[in-house]
Amino acid sequence: MVVYYSLGNRKYWFTTIERLIQIAEVLSKKSYLLHNTEAVKTTYNDWFILDEKYISKVSEIIEECASEIKDEELLCDLMALKEVFDGGSVVFG
């Protein structure tokens, strides 16, 4: 299991590794937008604290890719993840 938790709006999203790989495949079409962007700012008690610049760019990529996704369940997962990212500081573990 993987959990993303927003310290800003206190929302969370969790999924299996397999589902996360499916999402990564969809978002990889726009991976060039993440060039020279560090994903992890630091760690704290086995949690990774994500960089704010990375969070905002991934949120934008989710918005751009949402119109192309036909799988409704995948789209719901992406929108839930975007809500977490829109909340500000995010930890991942």
Phi, psi and chi 1 to 4 in degrees:
 res  aa     phi    psi   chi1   chi2   chi3   chi4
   1 MET       -  148.2  -75.2  -56.5 -107.6      -
   2 VAL  -127.7  137.5  176.4      -      -      -
   3 VAL  -126.0  132.7  176.7      -      -      -
   4 TYR  -112.2  129.5  -73.8   87.2      -      -
   5 TYR  -132.1  129.3  179.4   74.9      -      -
   6 SER   -91.1  124.9  172.4      -      -      -
   7 LEU   -77.5  -15.8  -60.4  172.6      -      -
   8 GLY   -82.8  -58.7      -      -      -      -
   9 ASN  -103.9    3.8   63.0   10.6      -      -
  10 ARG    61.8   24.7  -54.9  -76.6 -171.0 -136.2
  11 LYS   -92.8  155.4  -67.8 -171.4  178.7 -169.7
  12 TYR  -138.6  161.0   62.7   90.6      -      -
  13 TRP  -145.8  130.7  178.3   76.6      -      -
  14 PHE  -132.5  154.1   61.1   92.0      -      -
  15 THR  -160.5  175.2 -169.5      -      -      -
  16 THR   -85.3  163.5   62.9      -      -      -
  17 ILE   -62.5  -39.0  -63.1  -67.2      -      -
  18 GLU   -61.0  -43.3  -68.2   83.1   13.2      -
  19 ARG   -67.2  -37.7 -172.9   64.8  168.6  175.9
  20 LEU   -63.4  -36.4 -171.4   61.8      -      -
  21 ILE   -66.4  -39.8  -69.4  170.9      -      -
  22 GLN   -61.6  -42.2  -71.5  176.0  -16.3      -
  23 ILE   -66.1  -41.9  -71.5  171.1      -      -
  24 ALA   -61.5  -36.4      -      -      -      -
  25 GLU   -63.0  -40.2  -72.3  173.4   -4.5      -
  26 VAL   -68.6  -44.9  170.4      -      -      -
  27 LEU   -76.3  -15.7  -61.7 -179.0      -      -
  28 SER   -65.8  -16.8   68.1      -      -      -
  29 LYS   -61.1  -26.7  -63.8  173.6 -171.5  170.0
  30 LYS  -112.3   20.6  -56.6  -79.8 -176.2  170.2
  31 SER   -63.5  -22.3   64.0      -      -      -
  32 TYR   -61.0  -22.7   64.0   89.9      -      -
  33 LEU   -71.7  -16.6  -64.3  172.2      -      -
  34 LEU   -96.1    8.1  -64.5  172.9      -      -
  35 HIS   -58.2  132.1 -179.4   68.7      -      -
  36 ASN    62.5   30.9  -70.0  -25.7      -      -
  37 THR  -117.8  122.0  -55.4      -      -      -
  38 GLU   -77.7  132.8  -67.5  -69.2  -34.6      -
  39 ALA   -84.0  -43.9      -      -      -      -
  40 VAL  -104.7  125.3  177.0      -      -      -
  41 LYS   -81.4  -48.2 -176.3 -175.1  -20.5 -177.3
  42 THR  -163.6  179.5 -171.5      -      -      -
  43 THR  -121.8  156.4   59.5      -      -      -
  44 TYR  -152.1  115.9 -179.1   77.6      -      -
  45 ASN    47.9   53.5  -72.1  -20.0      -      -
  46 ASP    67.4   13.5  -63.8  -28.4      -      -
  47 TRP  -109.6  143.4  -72.7   88.7      -      -
  48 PHE   -96.5  129.0  -63.1   98.3      -      -
  49 ILE   -96.2  119.3  -59.5  173.0      -      -
  50 LEU   -80.9  147.6  -60.1  178.6      -      -
  51 ASP   -72.0  139.9 -172.5   71.7      -      -
  52 GLU   -62.6  -38.3  -76.4   82.9   12.8      -
  53 LYS   -63.7  -41.5 -170.9  175.1  179.0 -179.2
  54 TYR   -63.5  -44.5  173.3   79.9      -      -
  55 ILE   -58.7  -46.7  -67.0  168.0      -      -
  56 SER   -66.6  -38.1   65.6      -      -      -
  57 LYS   -67.8  -41.5  -75.8 -172.3  176.2 -174.3
  58 VAL   -65.4  -37.9  170.9      -      -      -
  59 SER   -61.1  -41.7 -172.4      -      -      -
  60 GLU   -65.2  -40.6  -69.5  171.4   11.8      -
  61 ILE   -63.6  -40.1  -69.3  170.9      -      -
  62 ILE   -60.5  -43.6  -70.1  171.8      -      -
  63 GLU   -60.0  -44.5  -97.0 -175.7   56.2      -
  64 GLU   -66.3  -38.6  -70.0  177.2   19.4      -
  65 CYS   -80.9  -17.5  -69.2      -      -      -
  66 ALA   -60.0  -36.6      -      -      -      -
  67 SER   -69.8  -22.2   61.5      -      -      -
  68 GLU   -90.0   -9.8  -57.0  167.0    9.1      -
  69 ILE   -87.5  126.4  -62.3  171.3      -      -
  70 LYS   -94.9  -27.3  -54.5  -68.7 -175.1 -129.3
  71 ASP   -74.9  112.1 -177.6    0.0      -      -
  72 GLU   -64.1  -38.7 -139.9  173.5  -74.6      -
  73 GLU   -65.6  -41.0 -171.3  176.6  -32.2      -
  74 LEU   -65.1  -40.5 -178.9   64.3      -      -
  75 LEU   -63.4  -41.4 -176.1   60.0      -      -
  76 CYS   -62.6  -41.6  -72.4      -      -      -
  77 ASP   -61.9  -43.5  -80.2  -16.8      -      -
  78 LEU   -64.5  -39.7  -80.4  171.1      -      -
  79 MET   -68.8  -35.9  -69.7  -62.2  112.1      -
  80 ALA   -66.3  -40.4      -      -      -      -
  81 LEU   -65.3  -39.2 -179.9   58.5      -      -
  82 LYS   -62.8  -39.2 -175.4  179.6  179.3  -40.2
  83 GLU   -60.1  -40.0  -77.5 -176.7   28.7      -
  84 VAL   -64.5  -46.4  172.6      -      -      -
  85 PHE   -64.9  -32.9  -78.7  175.0      -      -
  86 ASP   -70.3  -13.5  -71.0  -15.9      -      -
  87 GLY   -78.9  -11.1      -      -      -      -
  88 GLY   114.2 -135.5      -      -      -      -
  89 SER   -57.9  131.0  -66.4      -      -      -
  90 VAL  -126.4  135.5  174.8      -      -      -
  91 VAL  -108.9  152.1  -64.7      -      -      -
  92 PHE  -136.0  133.3  164.6   75.9      -      -
  93 GLY  -165.6      -      -      -      -      -
